[in-house]
Amino acid sequence: MRLALGLEYDGSRFLGWQTQPGGGTAQDALETALGAIAGESAATVCAGRTDRGVHAREQVVHFETSAQRPLSAWVRGVNAVLPESIAVLWAAPVPDDFHARYSALTRTYRYVLLNRPVRPALMARYAGWHHAPLGVDRMRAAARLLVGTHDFSAFRSAECQAKSPVRTLHALEIERRAERIDFVLRANAFLHHMVRNLIGTLIYVGKGKRSPEWAREVLESRDRARAAPTFAAEGLYLESVEYSPIWELPQRQASLLELTVVS
């Protein structure tokens, strides 16, 4: 039987998503807990691998098992074994042709940035920080030049394993509330470090170091050396993964706490 799970996790407690020989990743924690409930090993596939320090409000994975368990066992049972920094939100049976990664239509990431002179303490692990004032209108002008289907080579890491650098960025929205700026990006898929490299470039524009048109020049150059440095991981959240309604996956509703603290 193939099952899909929705997860949330605190990326500051893990060495990223993808399993490592020494353990310590979100995937290692999840597969250990699934194995305890299933009584057999369980290999998971995720919708999007996250780096160390990157959080997830709704990661989606699938795995196969021969164990017959009620759905509640894959949620409450697994959560009883998992560390407190990761939780299963929902479980659903899916057809054998469902794939957490390849069936996904879009991924949405949110970057939370505190824009104030003093570094954060309470949000140190959950928000990026920039000390100098940022012009949101300038960043929005630059963001509009980045939306669309492009070769995003200038915003991919040297370690990126994607076969093609072409991605479709459907939206890049920027919202400011007092000291906080949220960047919300939705695309069919993202390259390694693509979001954090885009954020770094937008911040260069926002602080007046570069013009909004420079963002397009960087994009068209396809040269990673032309873009700004990769921005910090702490403020990045995998917000959601979109699938076709044919899969009948649960629709998760954000809690009041998340809407207040994270959204």
C-alpha positions as CSV (number, residue, x, y, z in Angstrom):
1,M,0.0,0.0,0.0
2,R,1.2,3.5,-0.8
3,L,0.5,6.3,1.7
4,A,1.0,10.0,1.5
5,L,1.8,12.1,4.6
6,G,1.8,15.8,5.3
7,L,4.5,17.0,7.7
8,E,5.6,20.1,9.5
9,Y,9.1,20.5,11.1
10,D,11.5,22.9,12.7
11,G,14.5,22.9,10.3
12,S,16.8,24.3,13.0
13,R,16.7,21.0,14.7
14,F,17.8,18.9,11.7
15,L,20.7,18.7,9.3
16,G,18.3,19.2,6.4
17,W,15.7,16.8,4.9
18,Q,17.8,14.2,3.1
19,T,19.1,11.2,5.0
20,Q,22.8,11.1,5.9
21,P,25.0,8.2,7.0
22,G,25.4,9.8,10.5
23,G,21.7,10.5,10.8
24,G,20.3,13.8,12.2
25,T,18.0,14.7,9.3
26,A,14.2,15.0,9.1
27,Q,14.0,12.0,6.8
28,D,16.1,9.9,9.2
29,A,13.7,10.8,12.1
30,L,10.6,10.1,10.0
31,E,11.8,6.8,8.6
32,T,12.8,5.6,12.1
33,A,9.3,6.4,13.4
34,L,7.5,4.9,10.5
35,G,9.6,1.7,10.9
36,A,8.6,1.5,14.5
37,I,4.9,1.6,13.7
38,A,5.1,-0.6,10.6
39,G,7.4,-3.2,12.0
40,E,9.5,-2.9,8.8
41,S,11.7,-0.4,7.1
42,A,10.0,2.5,5.3
43,A,11.7,4.5,2.6
44,T,10.2,8.0,2.0
45,V,10.1,10.3,-1.0
46,C,9.5,14.0,-0.4
47,A,8.0,16.8,-2.6
48,G,11.0,19.0,-2.0
49,R,14.3,18.5,-0.2
50,T,15.0,21.3,2.3
51,D,18.4,22.4,3.5
52,R,19.7,22.6,7.1
53,G,17.8,25.4,8.9
54,V,14.9,25.5,6.5
55,H,11.5,24.8,8.0
56,A,8.3,23.2,6.6
57,R,4.8,24.0,7.3
58,E,3.6,21.3,5.0
59,Q,6.0,18.9,3.4
60,V,4.5,16.0,1.5
61,V,6.0,12.5,1.4
62,H,5.0,9.1,0.2
63,F,6.1,5.6,1.2
64,E,5.1,2.0,0.7
65,T,4.3,-0.5,3.3
66,S,2.8,-4.0,3.7
67,A,1.7,-3.2,7.3
68,Q,-2.0,-2.9,7.8
69,R,-2.7,0.0,10.2
70,P,-5.5,2.4,10.7
71,L,-4.7,5.9,9.4
72,S,-4.7,7.2,12.9
73,A,-1.6,5.0,13.5
74,W,0.3,6.8,10.8
75,V,-0.5,10.2,12.5
76,R,-0.8,9.8,16.2
77,G,1.2,6.6,16.4
78,V,4.1,8.0,14.4
79,N,4.0,11.3,16.3
80,A,4.4,9.5,19.6
81,V,7.7,8.2,18.3
82,L,8.9,11.3,16.5
83,P,10.9,14.0,18.2
84,E,8.9,17.1,19.1
85,S,10.5,19.1,16.3
86,I,8.6,17.2,13.6
87,A,5.0,16.0,13.3
88,V,2.8,14.2,10.9
89,L,-0.3,16.4,10.1
90,W,-2.3,13.9,8.0
91,A,-2.1,10.5,6.3
92,A,-4.0,9.4,3.2
93,P,-3.9,6.3,1.0
94,V,-2.9,7.1,-2.6
95,P,-2.8,5.1,-5.8
96,D,0.5,3.5,-6.9
97,D,1.1,6.1,-9.6
98,F,1.0,9.0,-7.0
99,H,4.5,10.5,-6.5
100,A,5.2,13.1,-3.9
101,R,7.7,14.9,-6.1
102,Y,6.6,14.2,-9.7
103,S,2.9,14.6,-9.1
104,A,3.3,18.0,-7.5
105,L,2.0,20.9,-9.6
106,T,3.6,23.8,-7.6
107,R,5.6,24.5,-4.5
108,T,5.2,27.6,-2.4
109,Y,7.9,29.0,-0.2
110,R,7.7,31.8,2.3
111,Y,10.7,33.8,3.5
112,V,10.2,35.7,6.7
113,L,12.6,38.7,7.1
114,L,13.0,41.0,10.1
115,N,14.0,44.4,8.9
116,R,15.2,46.4,11.9
117,P,18.5,47.7,13.2
118,V,18.8,45.2,16.1
119,R,19.2,41.4,15.5
120,P,16.3,39.2,16.6
121,A,16.5,36.9,19.7
122,L,13.1,35.2,19.9
123,M,13.0,34.7,16.1
124,A,16.7,34.1,15.6
125,R,16.0,30.5,14.3
126,Y,12.8,31.4,12.5
127,A,13.4,34.6,10.5
128,G,16.2,36.2,8.4
129,W,17.4,39.6,9.4
130,H,18.7,42.7,7.6
131,H,19.7,45.8,9.6
132,A,19.4,48.5,7.0
133,P,16.0,49.9,5.8
134,L,14.7,48.2,2.7
135,G,12.5,49.7,-0.1
136,V,9.6,47.3,-0.7
137,D,8.5,49.1,-3.8
138,R,12.0,48.7,-5.3
139,M,12.0,45.0,-4.5
140,R,8.5,44.6,-5.9
141,A,9.6,46.2,-9.2
142,A,12.6,43.8,-9.4
143,A,10.4,40.8,-8.5
144,R,8.1,41.5,-11.4
145,L,11.0,41.1,-13.7
146,L,11.8,37.6,-12.4
147,V,8.3,36.1,-12.7
148,G,7.7,33.8,-15.6
149,T,9.5,30.9,-17.3
150,H,13.3,31.5,-17.4
151,D,16.6,29.8,-17.2
152,F,17.5,30.5,-13.5
153,S,21.1,29.4,-13.7
154,A,22.2,32.7,-12.1
155,F,20.2,31.7,-9.0
156,R,21.2,28.0,-8.6
157,S,24.0,26.6,-6.4
158,A,27.0,24.9,-7.8
159,E,25.8,21.7,-6.1
160,C,22.4,21.7,-7.8
161,Q,21.6,18.3,-9.4
162,A,18.6,19.4,-11.5
163,K,18.9,18.3,-15.2
164,S,17.5,21.7,-16.4
165,P,17.8,25.2,-14.9
166,V,14.5,26.3,-16.5
167,R,11.7,26.9,-14.0
168,T,8.4,28.7,-14.1
169,L,8.1,31.2,-11.3
170,H,4.3,31.8,-11.1
171,A,4.4,34.5,-8.4
172,L,6.8,36.5,-6.2
173,E,4.9,38.6,-3.7
174,I,6.3,40.9,-1.1
175,E,4.4,42.1,1.9
176,R,5.5,44.4,4.7
177,R,4.0,44.6,8.2
178,A,5.9,46.9,10.6
179,E,9.4,45.4,11.0
180,R,8.6,42.2,9.1
181,I,8.8,41.6,5.3
182,D,7.4,38.4,3.8
183,F,8.5,37.1,0.4
184,V,6.1,34.4,-1.0
185,L,7.3,32.5,-4.0
186,R,5.3,29.9,-6.0
187,A,6.8,27.9,-8.8
188,N,6.4,24.6,-10.6
189,A,9.8,23.6,-8.9
190,F,12.8,25.3,-7.5
191,L,16.5,24.8,-8.0
192,H,18.9,24.3,-5.1
193,H,19.3,27.5,-3.2
194,M,17.1,29.3,-5.7
195,V,14.8,31.0,-3.2
196,R,17.6,32.1,-0.9
197,N,19.6,33.5,-3.9
198,L,16.6,35.4,-5.2
199,I,16.0,36.9,-1.7
200,G,19.6,38.0,-1.5
201,T,19.4,39.7,-4.9
202,L,16.1,41.4,-3.9
203,I,17.7,42.7,-0.7
204,Y,20.5,44.2,-2.7
205,V,17.9,46.1,-4.7
206,G,15.9,47.0,-1.6
207,K,18.8,48.7,0.1
208,G,19.6,50.7,-3.0
209,K,22.9,48.9,-3.8
210,R,21.4,48.0,-7.2
211,S,18.5,49.1,-9.4
212,P,15.4,46.9,-10.0
213,E,16.5,46.4,-13.6
214,W,19.7,44.8,-12.3
215,A,17.7,41.7,-11.3
216,R,16.7,41.1,-14.9
217,E,20.3,41.6,-16.0
218,V,21.4,39.0,-13.5
219,L,18.7,36.6,-14.7
220,E,19.6,37.0,-18.3
221,S,23.3,36.6,-17.6
222,R,22.8,33.0,-16.3
223,D,25.9,33.6,-14.3
224,R,25.7,32.8,-10.6
225,A,28.7,35.1,-9.9
226,R,26.6,38.1,-11.0
227,A,23.9,37.6,-8.3
228,A,24.0,38.5,-4.6
229,P,25.3,36.0,-2.0
230,T,23.0,33.2,-0.8
231,F,20.8,34.6,2.0
232,A,20.4,32.9,5.4
233,A,18.3,29.7,5.7
234,E,16.5,30.6,9.0
235,G,13.7,32.5,7.5
236,L,12.7,30.0,4.8
237,Y,9.6,27.9,5.0
238,L,8.2,25.3,2.6
239,E,4.7,26.7,2.9
240,S,2.7,24.2,0.8
241,V,2.7,21.8,-2.1
242,E,-0.1,21.8,-4.6
243,Y,-1.5,18.6,-6.2
244,S,-4.4,17.8,-8.6
245,P,-7.7,17.3,-6.8
246,I,-7.8,13.8,-8.4
247,W,-5.5,12.6,-5.6
248,E,-8.0,13.7,-2.9
249,L,-5.3,14.7,-0.4
250,P,-6.4,16.4,2.8
251,Q,-6.5,20.2,2.8
252,R,-4.7,21.5,5.8
253,Q,-5.8,24.6,7.6
254,A,-3.3,26.9,9.3
255,S,-3.6,27.3,13.0
256,L,-4.2,30.7,14.7
257,L,-0.6,30.4,16.1
258,E,0.8,30.0,12.7
259,L,-1.2,32.8,11.2
260,T,0.1,35.1,14.0
261,V,3.7,34.0,14.2
262,V,4.6,32.6,10.8
263,S,2.2,33.9,8.2
